[in-house]
Amino acid sequence: MPGPSRRRLPQLAGRPFLTDGGIETTLIFHEGVALPDFAAFDLLRHDAGRQLLERYYRAYLPIAARHGAGFILESATWRASRDWGERLGYSPAALAEANAGAMALMARLRDEYAPSAGPLLLSGCVGPRGDGYVATARMTVPEAEAYHAEQVRALALGGAEFITAITMTYVAEAVGIVRAARAVNLPVVISFTVETDGCLPTGDTLEEAIAAVDLATGDGPAYYMINCAHPSHFGSRLRQGERWTRRIRGLRANASRKSHAELNESADLDSGDPVELGREYRELCRRLPWISVLGGCCGTDHRHLAAIAEQVLPRDATARSSA
């Protein structure tokens, strides 16, 4: 049976939503913050860190307001699961508190911006147990469900309205997260990492991965996204006439055309060309008009999202149809 009602997610009704960009690369390269293991949630330990996170999100919210778009407040919890928390010295209780605290920060921003903004949604972000670029130390589906259930429960208790699993590299982990979200009655979004050939690090095509997750979960994810790759890496694989592409509703692309290996070896941030990236998004959304969630990944910041919004969204974003 499918999971919780998708009617609860207005981004499926045709209205466009923006979300943020590459939070970790922004904090490290633009703010000069040391983020061990790319763990942005660790900033919640102290007032200065919480203020920095608030400032980060505040750069994006006015962009959505200018275009009449909704905004998805994605919690800074990509690394806030058990293994990563233990590496940073978090006990299970402290890690659960950090996840709840991240959602509380999102709720405060929603309350502040609600009077002047479009719909604001609270998403609990879940990342992979391993590396977001490489499918290492793979789990079985039951192992993945048990591992991610701890964080998913904490995010749900903290007020998440849905779960977004970002940088998923293989099918079994994605299926486990869908099951964990279903157990707490939350809709879930699965976002896959792809390489320069448009395939997952396992070699599975997007079509194969989406079909496998849908088969194992009864079309459990509310929708799918693509992240951590430049549009030139995957755009040619998204063909309008095929059913599986309609399951893809969101994009969180990299600013750079470099491969993951090249990005890992680079000491400098490749921010690409925001205007060019906006044009790439415009072309993808022209061909696939059901895409309704627009954000960024590595190397992107509010400048890229502003360029994407300018290229893709009319000033009255509510005018877009659900296609």
N, C-alpha and C positions, 0 to 999 in steps of 0.2 A: 504493500500500500504506500502511496506517496506520503511525504512528511506533512508538517503543519501547513495550514492554508497559505498559498502564495498570495491570496488577495490582501494579506497584511503588508505586502511589500509594494508600495506605490510605484517603485521604479519599473514594475512589470506592467503598469497600466499606460505606459507611453510617455509619461512626463520625464524629462531628462534630469539626471542627478550628477553633480560633480562630487569628487572626493579629493583627498590630498595627493601629494606626490611622493617622492622618495624621502621619507622622514629621516632615515638613518644617514643617508649621504648628505642631506641638508645640514643635519646637526654636526656631523663630523667635519665637513669641508667648508661650510659657510659660517657655522657658529663656533668652530674650533673645540668642540666637545669630544672628550675621549669616551667612546662607547665600547667597553669590553664586550666581545661577542655580538656587537651591533644591538645591544639590549637597551633600547630607548626607554623601556619601562623602569629601568633602574634610576632614572631621573626623578621618579616619584618619591624617592627617599627623602628629599629635602625641598624646602620652599623655593630655592633658586631654580631647581630642576623643574618643578611644577610650573613656575612662571615662564620658563623657557619653552616648555611644551605648549602652554597656552598661547604664547606669542607665535609659535609655529602655526597653530591652527587658525589664529586670527588673520593670518596673511591670506588664507583661502576663502573664508566665509563671505567677505564682501564681493568676491568674484561671482559666486553663485547668486547673490542678491542682485547684482547688476543685470544678470541675465534672466532673472525670474526662475532660476533652476532650484531644485532641491539640493540638499547637501548631505552626504553620508559622513558622519563623524566616526572615523575608524580608530579604535583605541590603539595605543602605542604598546601593544602586548604581543607582538610577533614572536618575541623570544621568551615570553613569560610562561613557559611550560617547565615541567619538572626537571629534566636534565640540564637545561640552560640555567634555571634558577639555582640548582645545586652548585653549578660552577661559580656562581656569583655569591654563594653563601646564604641563600634563602632557604629557610625551613618551609615545609609544606604550608604551614599556617601563614607565614609571612608572604609567600608567593600568592596564596589565595587573596590575601589583603591587598597586594599590589594589583592584581587583576580587578578587584572590586574598586580600588582607588582610581584606576585608569578609566573605568566606566563612569565613576562619579565626576571626574574631570570633564568627560564628554557631556554629561547631563547638565553640568553648570554652564558650559558654553551654549548648549541648546536653549536653556532657559534665558540666557542673556540675549541671544540673537533671534529668538523666535518671533518677537514682535515685528521685526523688519525683514525677515527672511522667508524663503519658501519652506517646504517641508524639511525638517531636520531629523535624520534617523541615526540611531545609535547602533553601531556594529562592533561586535567583539571580535578582534583580530586574533586568529590562531595561525601559527607558523609551523613549519615542519620540525620533526624531532631531530633531524639531521641537517645537512647543508641544503640551502635553498637552490643551489646550482647543480648538485650531484645527488643521484639516488643511491646513497650509501646506507649500509646497515638497515636494510629494509625489514619492515615488520609485516606480520600477517594481519589480516583484517581484525581479528579479535585483539591482538596486541595493540594495534593502532587505536581501536576504540577505547581500550582500558587506559592507555597512556593519555590520550587527549581528553578523556571524560573529566579528569580533575580540573583542567583549565576551563573547559566548556561550562561546567557547573558553576565555577567561580564567576565567570563572565555573566552567566544567566542570573545568578543571585545579585550581581552588581548592577543589573538593569539593561543588559544588552537586549536589543529587539530582534537581532538575528546574528548569526555567526558567519564570518568570512574567513575562509582558510586560504591563505596567500602563499605563493611559491610552492605549491604541491608538485612533486617530481615523479610520483608513481601512483598507480591506481589504488593499491591496497590501503595506503595511508588516507587517501581521500575518502574511500568507502568507510573506514573506521571513524573519521570525523563526522561524516553524515549520520552515522548511527549514534554517535555521542550526542550530536545536536538533537536528533529525534528523541532521545531519552529524556531531554529536558524541554521538549515541545517548542523548540526554536527552529525557524527556517534557517537554511544554511546555503551559502554560496561557496563554490569551489573555483579557485583560480590556479591555473596551471602555469608553471614555468616552461618555456620552450627555448630551444637552441636556435642557432642561425638558420637551420634547415626547417624550422617550424615544428619540429618534433620534440617531445619530452626528452629529458636526459636518458630515459630508458630506451629510447628509440621508437616508442609508441607514437603514432600520429595523434593529433587532437581528436580526430574522428574516432579512433579506436579507444582512446582514454575516456571520452565522454560516453560512448556506447557502453563500455565496461562498467563505469560507475552507475549509469542509469539502469543497466540490467541488474546489478547487484543490489540496488536500493529502491527499485520501483520508481525510477525518475525522481529520486529523493531530493537532489539539489534544486533550489528555486531557480537557479540559473548558473551559468559558468562565466568565468572571466579568463583573460590571458594577461600575464604579467611578466615583467623582467626580461623583455626582449623588445627590440626595435620593430616598428610596424613592417619594415622591409624584410624582416625575418619570417613573418607569418602571414602577411597580407594575401599573398597569392594562393594560400591554402584555404582561404575562407570564400567559398563559392555560394552565391546567393540561392541557388535552386535546391540546395540539399538541407534536409530537415535538421541535421545535427548542428548546422551553423546557427539556426534559430535559437538553440539553447545557449548561445554565447550572447550575453547582454552587457558585458563590461570590458573595458580595456584599461590596463595600467602598464603602459609601455615604458621602456627605458629611453632616456634622451640620446644615448650613444648607439651607433651601429656596431660597436665592437662586440666580440663574442664574450661569453662569461670568463673564459680563460684569459683573454686580453684585459678585461676589466679587473680581474684578480691581480694581475701582474702590474697594473698601472698605479703609480704613486700619486697621480693627479686625477681630479675629477673631470670627466668628459661630459660637459653639459649640453653638447650638441647645439642645435639651432632651434630655439623655441618656435619660431614662426614656421620653419620647415616641418617640425613635428606636428604643429597644428594643421598644416595642409595634409599631412599623412592621415591624421585622424579624420579630417573632413572627407577624404576619399573613401576611407573604410566605412564611415557612417553613411555616405551616399550609396554605397553598394549594399550595406547591411543596415537599413534604417531602423531596425528594432534595437540596435545597441543604444542603451539609455544611461549607462554609468561610465563616466569619463574621469580618469585619474592618471597618475603617473607612478613610475617606479624609479629605479636607480638613476641618479643624476638629474631628476626633474625637481622643480620647486614651483612656487606660486607663479613665476613668470611663464613657465610652460603651460600651466593650467589656464592662465589668462589668455594665452595665444590659442590654445585649443578651444576655449569657450568662444573666442572671437570668430574662429573659423567655422565652428560646428553649430553653435546655438544662435537662433534669432534673439533679438533683444527681449521679445516676449517668448520665453522658452516654452510656455504652456501651449504654444501654437503647434508644436510638433505632434504628429499623430503616432499611434502605436504601430503603424505599418502591419 
